[in-house]
């Protein structure tokens, strides 16, 4: 508290006496509190004016009279307000009135108006010290709440920019007070998507329009992938890398993505492959990325590279692991540079579209085609 500001409300004294009495109390109380700034007091009889002062000024305490029910109602309503519940309120009355007012819960203290100034100061001092302590505590709590809210918003923002898998593992290791996410290996299905001709598409559009086109397509991708329990490892400009532990689900969601994007201006080439990967840390102590690394990722990217816009090509490994049987006419053998053996892939999107079962790929994929072969 730097300055004492006292509101005198309908005091049971003549106006001239009330002003002198209030000035004397505020001066002595300010000295007792060791405040350097000159105290200020307001002497009012109008309730509306009192409300205006309370909401526009940081009042230290209220010294009021109790001649009318309106005053008591105002004090009761004021102390019921969360904003003013810690504001000290001392009511002054005559000896005959005091007995009737001892049960007023809203008043911190009820004193006879003839109480000596020194005694009034003694009564008010601990009330003001308590208010000062409470104000400081509430200020600290408010600051902590703001900091926590900012951190919560920051965490929520960061979560949008990293894979869910990384976030969940980071959260788990943070609970163990570990600041490092260990590498681990697993077998997963990788879904790699890329927009063919994106450079030419972007060349004739404004940057904002390009971003809007990408986000429209990626909204479909993320909705489908996350709904089916997969994860987006990264967006790479006009490409994305998604992952699912279940190859059947990975093929299902790739078909749904292509189906939902048929009417959109952006068309992905999609490649699906299944195999071992390592989720490892790449970078340095200053900046790291926890990402999927391995031949399975590279192969998925190569598969999408030979697909046409709107196609889904899945490797033989992914198709077999998913338990799908697809006729031979949808099979291709691709020879990739650096690979000793040809890689067998299947045009799964065309297969399900031509077999009339693309409308609900989430249930139709487990149906085997009788008499088919690889």
C-alpha positions as semicolon CSV with decimal commas, in nm:
position;residue;x (nm);y (nm);z (nm)
1;X;0,000;0,000;0,000
2;X;0,150;0,332;-0,106
3;X;-0,132;0,570;-0,016
4;X;-0,429;0,550;0,217
5;X;-0,764;0,624;0,052
6;X;-1,065;0,621;0,284
7;X;-1,431;0,643;0,187
8;X;-1,655;0,804;0,446
9;X;-2,017;0,711;0,377
10;X;-2,309;0,877;0,554
11;X;-2,124;0,921;0,883
12;X;-2,346;1,004;1,182
13;X;-2,190;1,347;1,230
14;X;-2,262;1,696;1,099
15;X;-2,080;1,749;0,769
16;X;-1,820;1,989;0,908
17;X;-1,745;1,765;1,205
18;X;-1,741;1,455;0,984
19;X;-1,480;1,608;0,754
20;X;-1,249;1,702;1,041
21;X;-1,303;1,364;1,213
22;X;-1,226;1,170;0,891
23;X;-0,921;1,382;0,810
24;X;-0,782;1,323;1,161
25;X;-0,831;0,946;1,141
26;X;-0,675;0,913;0,792
27;X;-0,375;1,123;0,895
28;X;-0,306;0,920;1,210
29;X;-0,367;0,592;1,032
30;X;-0,133;0,685;0,747
31;X;0,139;0,768;0,998
32;X;0,081;0,439;1,178
33;X;0,117;0,253;0,846
34;X;0,435;0,447;0,763
35;X;0,301;0,561;0,428
36;X;0,499;0,834;0,251
37;X;0,220;0,971;0,033
38;X;-0,043;1,205;0,174
39;X;-0,369;1,023;0,257
40;X;-0,690;1,099;0,072
41;X;-1,046;1,073;0,200
42;X;-1,385;1,102;0,032
43;X;-1,690;1,210;0,230
44;X;-2,016;1,123;0,050
45;X;-2,384;1,077;0,130
46;X;-2,495;0,957;-0,215
47;X;-2,481;0,580;-0,274
48;X;-2,435;0,614;-0,651
49;X;-2,143;0,848;-0,598
50;X;-1,993;0,599;-0,352
51;X;-2,024;0,321;-0,612
52;X;-1,851;0,538;-0,872
53;X;-1,561;0,609;-0,635
54;X;-1,525;0,240;-0,546
55;X;-1,503;0,131;-0,907
56;X;-1,272;0,412;-1,016
57;X;-1,042;0,437;-0,714
58;X;-0,842;0,191;-0,507
59;X;-1,017;0,247;-0,173
60;X;-0,834;0,121;0,138
61;X;-1,136;0,101;0,367
62;X;-1,490;0,228;0,425
63;X;-1,599;0,412;0,737
64;X;-1,976;0,435;0,729
65;X;-2,285;0,525;0,918
66;X;-2,590;0,305;0,967
67;X;-2,877;0,550;0,983
68;X;-3,068;0,398;0,690
69;X;-3,152;0,050;0,561
70;X;-3,029;0,163;0,217
71;X;-2,677;0,205;0,353
72;X;-2,681;-0,139;0,517
73;X;-2,814;-0,301;0,198
74;X;-2,539;-0,134;-0,001
75;X;-2,271;-0,256;0,242
76;X;-2,413;-0,612;0,241
77;X;-2,418;-0,621;-0,140
78;X;-2,068;-0,477;-0,156
79;X;-1,917;-0,739;0,076
80;X;-2,095;-1,014;-0,116
81;X;-1,912;-0,905;-0,430
82;X;-1,592;-1,103;-0,494
83;X;-1,415;-0,783;-0,590
84;X;-1,475;-0,614;-0,253
85;X;-1,503;-0,902;-0,007
86;X;-1,163;-0,819;0,151
87;X;-1,231;-0,444;0,174
88;X;-1,241;-0,345;0,545
89;X;-1,576;-0,192;0,644
90;X;-1,620;-0,027;0,983
91;X;-1,964;0,104;1,078
92;X;-2,015;0,382;1,327
93;X;-2,328;0,438;1,529
94;X;-2,458;0,571;1,856
95;X;-2,460;0,361;2,174
96;X;-2,834;0,303;2,145
97;X;-2,810;0,174;1,787
98;X;-2,503;-0,044;1,833
99;X;-2,679;-0,328;2,013
100;X;-2,919;-0,368;1,721
101;X;-2,635;-0,392;1,467
102;X;-2,396;-0,640;1,630
103;X;-2,516;-0,926;1,406
104;X;-2,441;-0,753;1,074
105;X;-2,212;-1,008;0,902
106;X;-2,094;-0,767;0,633
107;X;-1,925;-0,529;0,876
108;X;-1,573;-0,606;0,995
109;X;-1,630;-0,388;1,298
110;X;-1,904;-0,179;1,460
111;X;-1,789;0,111;1,679
112;X;-1,948;0,389;1,870
113;X;-1,895;0,720;1,694
114;X;-1,762;0,860;2,023
115;X;-1,471;0,611;2,027
116;X;-1,140;0,801;2,062
117;X;-0,943;0,847;1,739
118;X;-0,643;0,660;1,882
119;X;-0,859;0,358;1,956
120;X;-1,020;0,368;1,611
121;X;-0,671;0,370;1,457
122;X;-0,576;0,072;1,674
123;X;-0,881;-0,117;1,547
124;X;-0,825;-0,023;1,182
125;X;-0,451;-0,094;1,169
126;X;-0,470;-0,479;1,170
127;X;-0,764;-0,472;0,925
128;X;-0,563;-0,268;0,676
129;X;-0,252;-0,482;0,724
130;X;-0,464;-0,791;0,655
131;X;-0,607;-0,628;0,342
132;X;-0,257;-0,534;0,227
133;X;-0,141;-0,894;0,273
134;X;-0,451;-1,028;0,094
135;X;-0,406;-0,787;-0,197
136;X;-0,044;-0,893;-0,239
137;X;-0,142;-1,260;-0,223
138;X;-0,418;-1,216;-0,480
139;X;-0,179;-1,024;-0,703
140;X;0,072;-1,310;-0,685
141;X;-0,201;-1,565;-0,752
142;X;-0,322;-1,362;-1,049
143;X;0,035;-1,342;-1,183
144;X;0,078;-1,717;-1,141
145;X;-0,254;-1,780;-1,313
146;X;-0,146;-1,560;-1,606
147;X;0,187;-1,742;-1,626
148;X;0,016;-2,081;-1,611
149;X;-0,231;-1,975;-1,880
150;X;0,053;-1,852;-2,101
151;X;0,239;-2,180;-2,049
152;X;-0,077;-2,378;-2,120
153;X;-0,132;-2,184;-2,442
154;X;0,235;-2,230;-2,533
155;X;0,211;-2,605;-2,471
156;X;-0,110;-2,624;-2,672
157;X;0,060;-2,432;-2,953
158;X;0,369;-2,656;-2,949
159;X;0,150;-2,969;-2,957
160;X;0,014;-2,857;-3,294
161;X;0,362;-2,846;-3,442
162;X;0,499;-3,186;-3,340
163;X;0,378;-3,543;-3,400
164;X;0,140;-3,679;-3,137
165;X;0,365;-3,980;-3,089
166;X;0,657;-3,753;-2,999
167;X;0,440;-3,546;-2,767
168;X;0,309;-3,851;-2,581
169;X;0,657;-3,998;-2,540
170;X;0,801;-3,660;-2,437
171;X;0,524;-3,620;-2,181
172;X;0,592;-3,967;-2,045
173;X;0,965;-3,905;-2,008
174;X;0,905;-3,558;-1,863
175;X;0,705;-3,718;-1,581
176;X;1,017;-3,923;-1,510
177;X;1,219;-3,597;-1,517
178;X;1,409;-3,709;-1,826
179;X;1,497;-3,448;-2,089
180;X;1,593;-3,700;-2,355
181;X;1,364;-3,921;-2,567
182;X;1,543;-4,253;-2,630
183;X;1,547;-4,401;-2,978
184;X;1,343;-4,714;-3,043
185;X;1,268;-4,946;-3,333
186;X;0,933;-5,078;-3,447
187;X;0,754;-5,205;-3,754
188;X;0,501;-4,961;-3,897
189;X;0,318;-4,869;-4,213
190;X;0,440;-4,547;-4,372
191;X;0,207;-4,337;-4,585
192;X;0,391;-4,084;-4,799
193;X;0,200;-3,823;-4,996
194;X;0,318;-3,564;-5,247
195;X;0,153;-3,318;-5,486
196;X;0,273;-3,365;-5,842
197;X;0,328;-3,039;-6,030
198;X;0,310;-2,828;-5,716
199;X;0,592;-2,597;-5,825
200;X;0,408;-2,509;-6,144
201;X;0,083;-2,468;-5,950
202;X;0,245;-2,230;-5,699
203;X;0,416;-2,028;-5,972
204;X;0,088;-1,875;-6,091
205;X;-0,068;-1,812;-5,748
206;X;-0,015;-1,573;-5,462
207;X;0,163;-1,727;-5,156
208;X;-0,154;-1,693;-4,943
209;X;-0,358;-1,879;-5,205
210;X;-0,098;-2,157;-5,214
211;X;-0,109;-2,192;-4,835
212;X;-0,490;-2,205;-4,841
213;X;-0,485;-2,480;-5,105
214;X;-0,237;-2,684;-4,903
215;X;-0,428;-2,640;-4,579
216;X;-0,754;-2,743;-4,743
217;X;-0,593;-3,069;-4,855
218;X;-0,402;-3,122;-4,530
219;X;-0,721;-3,072;-4,328
220;X;-0,859;-3,381;-4,500
221;X;-0,535;-3,572;-4,440
222;X;-0,510;-3,489;-4,069
223;X;-0,879;-3,553;-4,000
224;X;-0,864;-3,899;-4,155
225;X;-0,524;-3,997;-4,013
226;X;-0,598;-3,892;-3,656
227;X;-0,949;-4,032;-3,659
228;X;-0,811;-4,373;-3,755
229;X;-0,545;-4,368;-3,483
230;X;-0,250;-4,274;-3,702
231;X;-0,004;-3,989;-3,671
232;X;0,140;-3,718;-3,893
233;X;0,517;-3,732;-3,858
234;X;0,577;-3,421;-4,064
235;X;0,461;-3,189;-4,340
236;X;0,732;-3,115;-4,596
237;X;0,591;-2,828;-4,799
238;X;0,378;-3,005;-5,059
239;X;0,442;-3,350;-4,910
240;X;0,349;-3,529;-4,588
241;X;0,464;-3,835;-4,397
242;X;0,202;-4,025;-4,197
243;X;0,242;-4,342;-3,993
244;X;0,022;-4,617;-3,853
245;X;0,114;-4,931;-3,661
246;X;-0,155;-5,125;-3,851
247;X;-0,089;-5,158;-4,229
248;X;-0,456;-5,237;-4,293
249;X;-0,554;-4,907;-4,131
250;X;-0,283;-4,725;-4,327
251;X;-0,425;-4,852;-4,657
252;X;-0,779;-4,776;-4,541
253;X;-0,702;-4,416;-4,457
254;X;-0,500;-4,362;-4,777
255;X;-0,802;-4,470;-4,981
256;X;-1,031;-4,241;-4,787
257;X;-0,794;-3,945;-4,830
258;X;-0,790;-3,991;-5,208
259;X;-1,166;-4,038;-5,221
260;X;-1,231;-3,717;-5,024
261;X;-0,990;-3,518;-5,240
262;X;-1,142;-3,619;-5,575
263;X;-1,333;-3,291;-5,605
264;X;-1,045;-3,076;-5,473
265;X;-0,793;-2,890;-5,690
266;X;-0,500;-3,052;-5,505
267;X;-0,427;-3,418;-5,584
268;X;-0,180;-3,633;-5,393
269;X;0,026;-3,922;-5,512
270;X;0,022;-4,171;-5,223
271;X;0,262;-4,454;-5,145
272;X;0,226;-4,706;-4,861
273;X;0,501;-4,937;-4,736
274;X;0,541;-5,156;-4,428
275;X;0,862;-5,242;-4,248
276;X;1,107;-5,157;-3,970
277;X;1,191;-4,799;-3,879
278;X;1,374;-4,627;-3,600
279;X;1,228;-4,323;-3,426
280;X;1,539;-4,130;-3,343
281;X;1,673;-3,790;-3,255
282;X;1,830;-3,589;-3,535
283;X;2,005;-3,258;-3,474
284;X;2,205;-3,119;-3,183
285;X;2,164;-3,011;-2,821
286;X;2,036;-2,674;-2,945
287;X;1,778;-2,801;-3,195
288;X;1,656;-3,157;-3,241
289;X;1,390;-3,339;-3,434
290;X;1,250;-3,674;-3,325
291;X;1,156;-3,843;-3,649
292;X;1,117;-4,171;-3,837
293;X;1,429;-4,295;-4,014
294;X;1,495;-4,601;-4,223
295;X;1,465;-4,770;-4,560
296;X;1,090;-4,816;-4,504
297;X;1,043;-4,437;-4,512
298;X;1,260;-4,398;-4,821
299;X;1,077;-4,680;-4,999
300;X;0,735;-4,529;-4,924
301;X;0,859;-4,200;-5,073
302;X;0,984;-4,380;-5,385
303;X;0,655;-4,564;-5,427
304;X;0,456;-4,240;-5,421
305;X;0,705;-4,098;-5,671
306;X;0,587;-4,344;-5,939
307;X;0,217;-4,301;-5,860
308;X;-0,003;-4,066;-6,055
309;X;-0,214;-3,794;-5,891
310;X;-0,513;-3,958;-5,722
311;X;-0,347;-4,303;-5,704
312;X;-0,261;-4,513;-5,400
313;X;0,022;-4,759;-5,455
314;X;0,093;-5,001;-5,172
315;X;0,393;-5,231;-5,149
316;X;0,355;-5,607;-5,147
317;X;0,483;-5,604;-4,786
318;X;0,205;-5,367;-4,680
319;X;-0,067;-5,554;-4,872
320;X;0,036;-5,897;-4,737
321;X;0,071;-5,771;-4,378
322;X;-0,274;-5,612;-4,407
323;X;-0,419;-5,949;-4,514
324;X;-0,556;-5,821;-4,845
325;X;-0,569;-6,034;-5,160
326;X;-0,564;-5,833;-5,483
327;X;-0,592;-5,969;-5,843
328;X;-0,277;-5,986;-6,054
329;X;-0,384;-5,713;-6,298
330;X;-0,337;-5,451;-6,026
331;X;0,019;-5,563;-5,961
332;X;0,331;-5,382;-6,084
333;X;0,702;-5,450;-6,055
334;X;0,913;-5,141;-6,009
335;X;1,292;-5,123;-6,027
336;X;1,424;-4,843;-5,812
337;X;1,777;-4,713;-5,834
338;X;1,991;-4,852;-5,555
339;X;1,761;-5,153;-5,508
340;X;1,894;-5,492;-5,615
341;X;1,552;-5,653;-5,648
342;X;1,237;-5,516;-5,817
343;X;0,971;-5,392;-5,576
344;X;0,616;-5,523;-5,618
345;X;0,340;-5,267;-5,566
346;X;-0,038;-5,276;-5,603
347;X;-0,273;-5,010;-5,734
348;X;-0,509;-5,047;-5,440
349;X;-0,716;-4,738;-5,513
350;X;-0,802;-4,852;-5,866
351;X;-0,875;-5,204;-5,739
352;X;-1,132;-5,092;-5,482
353;X;-1,282;-4,833;-5,712
354;X;-1,332;-5,080;-5,998
355;X;-1,461;-5,349;-5,766
356;X;-1,729;-5,105;-5,646
357;X;-1,619;-5,112;-5,284
358;X;-1,450;-4,775;-5,251
359;X;-1,751;-4,602;-5,096
360;X;-1,678;-4,759;-4,759
361;X;-1,316;-4,873;-4,755
362;X;-1,309;-4,892;-4,378
363;X;-1,521;-5,209;-4,383
364;X;-1,460;-5,351;-4,730
365;X;-1,085;-5,394;-4,712
366;X;-1,098;-5,716;-4,515
367;X;-1,302;-5,890;-4,783
368;X;-1,077;-6,121;-4,985
369;X;-1,129;-6,171;-5,357
370;X;-1,195;-6,546;-5,422
371;X;-0,956;-6,710;-5,670
372;X;-0,722;-6,412;-5,688
373;X;-0,348;-6,448;-5,694
374;X;-0,035;-6,243;-5,653
